Amino acid sequence: MSTAIALAEGNTLPASALADLRRAVAQLEDLSYAARLSQLVGKPVEALKNRLPGPVQGMVDGAVRRALSAAMEAALRSDPARTPLPVESSWFHRGMAAASGAAGGALGLPGTLVELPVSTTLLLRQIAAIAAENGEDLKRPEIAAECLKVFALGGRDPRDDAAESGYFAVRIALAEALKTVAGKGVAGLMLPGFLGTIAARFGGPVALKLSAQAAPIIGAAAGAAVNLAFLEHFRGVGQGHFTVRRLERTYGAEPVKLAYEAIQETRDARFNA
């Protein structure tokens, strides 16, 4: 066992915190949305991308920005942690995501483009609920920013250089983008600098989602399945991100980062063995 791993697992964090952190590492570093979707529809990523008509590919960035803006305005208007729901939160959002995906899938690409702001809003509300469960104050603009960051964290491409696409590397990049809107409140999050950074990374999974639902023949059932995969992916990323933030508040950022990297090092060693 390396010194870093011994320090992380033996001297810094208690066993319960390490267990939470191991789950967070798995949620943040494991299967990408592209891989999930490829497994679901039985097509490789490149084949999925080729299903999206050329003119639409150029529209993805604008569609993503509009979806994020609409989600920000709608999803955080009320506190998801206190809004009464007819069933448990995660099941409610799964049901709504399946319903909106079914509607989009039944109508093909036009229906999916109309459905995108709805599914994005559902995602953001689910992420906000997870943030609240981990002790975050949703009334603070910076926490709204952390909720939006999940879209970028969940849009990382595993083919990128690991040094540029790792969880902490992306967090640092997003923190730099957020400096441009500091002091402007929730409205500042809608400015091009920060929103553009989020949209650039979120656009990859969205393009794959649109590609998978582009043909009407996919049908309502498959459209619902694609949307559920979309929801589950970002829900897991949100749980991982806000678990890390909760542990950082309790034990300090540096010990948590050290433990995170040690756990990841161990996982990578096992994978490459």
N, C-alpha and C positions, 0 to 999 in steps of 0.2 A: 504494500500500500504506500502511495507517495506521501510526502510530507503534507502537501496541500490537502489530500483526501483525509489524512489522519487528523489534521487541524479542523477541517470542515465537519467531519463526522464525529470527532471525539471531544473536541475542546471548546467549540464555539456555540453550536446550536443544539438544543435538546432534541431527543428522539422524535417527539411529535412534530416539531418544526421541520426536521429533516424529512420526515414522511410527507408533509405537505409540500415541501420544496421538490422532492422527487416527482410527485404528481405534476407539479407545475412545469418542471423541465420536460416531462413527457408531453404535456399539452402544448408547450411552446416550441418544441424542437422535433417532434415526431412527424407523423404523416401530414403532408401538405394537402391543401384543397384540391390541387391538380391531381394528385395521386388518388384521393378519395373519389373524385368524379370519374377518373379513368376506370377505377374498379367498378363503379356504379353502372356506367353505361357501356362498359366493355370496349372502349376505344382509347388509344393513346392520346396524349395531350396534343400532339401536332395534328392528328386527325380531327380532334374537337375544334381546334382553332380554324382549320380549313372549312368547317361548316358555316362559319360566320361570313355572310356576304361582304365583299370588299368595302362598299360604301358605308356599311354599318360599323366596320372596324374603326373608321375615322370618327364615328359618332359616339364611341364608347366613352371617351374622356368626358364629353359634355353630359352624357347620360349619367355617368357616375357622379359628377359634380352636382347635378340637379338632384339626384337621389340623396346625396349626403346633406345638401342644404334642406331639402324637405324633411329628412329624418331629424335633423337638429331642431327644426322648428316645431315638429310634432312630438317626438319621442320624449324630450326632456321638459315639455311644457308642464307636466305634472310629475310628481315623485313616484316612480314605478314601485318603490318599496312600500308606499302607503296607499296606492290606488287599489281598491278592492277588485279582485278577479273572481270569476265564478269557480275556477279550479286552481290548483297549484301553478305558480308562475311558469315554470319550465314547460309543463304540459300545455298550458294556455298558448304560449308562444309557438310550440311545436304544431299545435292544431291550426293556428292562424297561418303559420308559414306553409303548412301542407295545403290549406285551402287556397291561398294566394298563388302557390306554385301550380296547383291543379288548374286554376283559371288561366294562368299564363301559358302553361303547356298545351292546353286545349286549343288555344288561339295562335300558337306558334310564336314567331319573333315579335310581331306587333303587340300581342298580348303580354309577352315577357317584358318588353320595354315599358309598357304601362304598369306592369306589376312590380318593376324594380324598386321604385320609391317605397312601395308598401312593404316589401320584404326587407329593405334596408332599415326602415323605421322599426319593424319588429325586431330586427337584430340589435339596433341601438337600445331599444327598451330592455331587451334581455340583458345586454351588457351592463346597462345602468343598474338593473336589479342586482346583478352579480356584484357590482361595485358596492352597492349599499349593504349587501350581505357581508362584505369584507370590511365594513366600518367606514366607508368613504362618505363624505358629505356631498350629496348631489347638488346642493345649492351653491357650491363653490365653482366658479368658472373653470378653474384648473382641473377639476374632476370631470367636468364635461369634456375637456380636452383629452383627459386620460381615456375616457370612453371612446372617443373618436380614434385615438391612437391604436385601439385594438384592430380596427379595419386595416391599418398599415402593417401591424405586426402579423396579422393573419394573411397578408398578401405577399409575404416573403417568398422568393423563388429559390428552391433548394439548389438550383444550378448556379446561383450566384456564388462569388467568393465568400467563404464562411466568415472571413474577417469583416466583410462588409454587410453581411445579412444576418449575423447572429443577433439574438434577442437584445443584448445590451448595446450592441452597435446601432441597431435601429432605434432604440430608445434615445440614445444620445443624439442621433440625427433629427429625430422628431422634437427633442427638447430645443435644439438650435432653431428649428423652424418656428417653434412656439414663441421664441423671444420676440419675434416681429409683431406679435399681437398682445404682448404683455400689457396689462392695465386696461384693456379694451372690453373686458367682460366676455360673456357668451357671444355677443355680436361679433367680437373680434375673431372668433374661431371661424367665421364665415368668410374672412378675407382671403384673397387668392393665395397668399404665401403659405399659410398653414393648411388650408383646405386642399390646395394643389398638391402638397406633399402627401397628404392622406390619399387623395384620389389617384395619384400616380401608382401607388402600391396596391390599392384596393381594386384598381382597374383590371389587373391580371385575373383574379378570381371571378370578377364580374363578366369579363369577356368569355371565360370558360363556361360560366353559367348560361350566358346568352347563347353560346354555341350549342350547348347540349339541348337547349329548348328551342332552337331555331326552326326546326321542322315541325309542322302541326302534327305529323304522324306520331311524334313522341307521346302524345296523349296526356290526359289529365293525371293519370296515376304516376307516370314517369316524371311529369313536371313537379308533382308533389314530392317525389323522392329526391329530385335534384335540389329543391328548396330546403328540404330537411337536412340534406348533406351540407348545404351552405350554412344553415343555422347551427348545426352541431359543430362544424369546424370553428366558426367564430365564437360560439359559446365556450368551447374548450379553451381557445386562446384567451378569451376574457377571463375565465376562471384562473388560468395560469398567471396572467398579468397582475390581476388584483390580489392573488395569493402572494406573489413576490412583493408587491407594495405593502401588504399587511405585515409580512415578516420583516421588511425593512423598517417599518415604523416601530416594531417591537424590539428587534435585535441590532438594528443599524444596517446601513446600506452596504458597507464594506464586508462585514462577515457574511451577509447573505450572498453577495456577489461571489465571494471566495468559495462558499459552499456550492453555489449553483455551478460554477465552472468546474469544481472538483467532481460533482455528480456527472456533469456532461462528459468530462474526461474519462470517467470510469465507463460510462455507457458507450462512448466511442471506441474505447479499447476492447470492450466485449464484442462490439459489432465488427471490428476489423480483425479480431482474433481468428 
